[in-house]
């Protein structure tokens, strides 16, 4: 007799708010529709351009290879997909938000990058068949999912045996003192940058608050294992302010 799958929670976090689970997808969608046009500019401003180095490192860990089928989930603006595609891998870019996908397709056209597949998809209910992809990547997107365990199970389902899961996400730094400095910066400065550069302080306030509500590195590593992955690992950067989580399907 198998254990029943865990049920979705009645309430989930939306920044520092707890809201009915059924409302989160729409509210997160509103945030990313608002920020889509300025998303990459704000990433540069918030991280001092470091997000580019984190993404480079992330893709090196994935080790994409020519001919592989890779799903880049929550990859709307194309930042990870463009890097993956340099290997010759066949990359599907999936995002629940059409505004983010539109930005990504426009960026790809300007760069002369073709061959990517762009599709609107919900990480919790993927339309792809079982055992279809060689790798699944998600960068700075998992914390915005309403039912994270369900999304992780979907990632596992759609991967072939030997497939690999990689997630790049903000976490909680373990460096003494640095966490306090970053907290002060993120809560006081980032919303002001959102107002200055995008005219939208509230969306960026949510993005910072969502980081604070995300599970710590070891907890999230355990969630990946519970979804069925093995050899789960976590690689912290800046003491864990950002982390690469990974696991394999066997």
N, C-alpha and C positions, 0 to 999 in steps of 0.2 A: 504494500500500500504506500503510495507516494504522499509526501506532505503537500498540502494545498499551497498554491502560490500566494504570496503575501498580497493583501488587499491594499488598494490605494488609500491614502489618508484622506480624511474629510476636509482638513484644512492644511494649507501649505504656506510657506513664507513668500512674501512679495516685498523684498527689502526687509525692513523691520516690522512690517505688518504681517499678521496671520489672516489669510483670506480663504474663502471656500475654494476647494481645489478646482472646481469647474470654472472659476473666474480667471485663473492665472494665465492660461494660454492666451486669452484675448488681451489681458492687460500687458503681458510681456510683448505681445505682437504690437501693441500701440507704442510701446517704448522704442522698439527697433524700427518701426515705420518712421517715427520722429527723428531718429538719429542716423538713418541709413546714409543719407547724402554726405554727412560729415563724420561718418564712423572712423575712417582711417585717419583723418586729420586729428580727431580727438584721441585716438590711440597713440599717435605720435606725441601729442601734447601731454597726455596723462603719464606716459611711460618714459618720456624723454627719448623716444625712438627705440627704446630697448625691446619693445615687442617684436621688432624685426629680427633681432638676434635670438630671442626665445623661439620664434617660429622656425628660423634656420636650424637651430639645434634640434627642435622637435622633429622636423622632417628627416634630419640625419639619423635620428633614432628609429624612425619608421623604416628606413632603407627601402624606398620604393624601387621596383625593378621593372624593366621593360616587359610589357605584355600583361602585367598584373591588373586585376580589377580592384580598384580602391574606391571606397565610399568616404567622402569628406562631408560629415554631417555638420549642420549649422555653419556651413562654409560660405554663406552667401556672397561676401565681397571677393572671394577668390584667393585670398592671401595664401592659404595653405595649398589649395588646388594648383595654383600656378607653380609653386615649388615642386609639388609631387609630379606634375606633368613633365618636368624637365627630364625625368628618368625614362620617359617613354611609356609609363603606366597609363592605363585607361581609367580616367578619373571621373566619377560621378559626383557633382556638387549638389548637395541636398540642403534645403533650408525651409523652415516653416513660413518664412516671411517673404512674400514676393517682392517687396521693396528692396530688401537686401540682395536678392537674386538679380534684380534689375541692375543694381549698382555693379555687381560682379560681372555680368554679361557686358555692360558698357566698358568696364575696365579691360576685360579680355579683348574686346574688339579694338580698343585703342592700342593695345600692346601687340596685336596681331596673333593672339593665342587662340587657336581653334582646336577642335577635337574633344573639348570638355562637354560632358552631358550635364545640363542644368535642370533640376526638378524640384518642385515644391513637395515637401514631405515633413511629416511629424515624426520625430525620433521615437515616439512611443508606439506608433502603429505604421511601421515601414511597409511600403507596397512591394518590396523586393522579395524574391523567393528565398527559401532556405538555402544555406551553403552557397551563396552566390559570389561573395567578395573574398579577396585574399587579405585585405586589410581594411580597418575601419578607423578613421581619425575624427576627432572632434576637438576643436580649439576654442576655448573661452565660450563654450556654448552649453555645457552640461548643467551648469548651475541655474540656467534659465528654464530647464525642463520641469514640467509639473510633477511627473512621477519618474524620478531618476532610476529606481530599480527596474521599472518596466522598460525604460529606454536601454538600460544595460543588457537586459535579457533580449531585446530586439537586436542589439549589436551582435550578441552571441549567436542568435538564430541565423542571421544573414551571413555569417562568416563560414568559410569552408574549414574542414579539419586542418589544423596547422595555421589557421588564420590568426592575425594579430590585431589587438585593440590598443590604440594609443589615444590618450587624452591629455591635453594641455589646459591647465586651469589655475586660476588664482587660489591660494590657500592661506595658511597662517604662518607667518615667519617665526622661527624659533630663535632668531638672533636677539640677544638681550638689548633692549632699548630701541632697536630698529622698528619693531612693531608699533611702538608708541609714536615714533616720528611719522611713520607711514599713515597711521590712523589720523593724526592731526592733519597731514597733507591731504589725504583723500576726502575727509569729511569737510574741510574748510576751503580747500583750494579747487578741487575737481568740480564741484557744482558751479563755482565762479567761472572756471574755464568753459563749462558747458553753456553758461549764459553768454560769455564773450564770443565764443567761436561758433556756437550752434543755436544760440537764443533759446536754450532749453536746459535750465539747471535741474529740473525735476527728474528727467530721464537719467541724467548722469548721477544724481543722488541715489536713484534706485540701483544703478549698476554697482556703485560702491557698497551699498547696503547688502546687495545680494552676495557679494564676496564674503561679508562678515557672517552671513547665515549659512554658508556652504560648509559641509563637514570637513574636519581636519584631515590631514594626509592619510593617517593610518585608518581612520574610519572609512574614508572613501575607498581606500585599497581593499578593505574588507567587503565593501559593497560590490566591488568588481568581482571578487572571488565568489560571493554569494550568487552572482549571475551566471556562474559556471566556468569562469576563466581560471587558468592555472598559471603558475610561475608569475604571479602578480608582483609588480615592482613599483616603487615610487622614486623619482629622481628630483630632489628639491633644488631650486635655484633661489638665490638671495635668501638662503636659510629657510626656504619653504614659502616665501611670498608667492612664488609661482612654482608649479610642480608638473612633471610629466609622469603620468600613471600609465602602466601597460599591463597586458595580460595576453595569454595564448589560449586558443581553443583547440582541444584535442579530441 
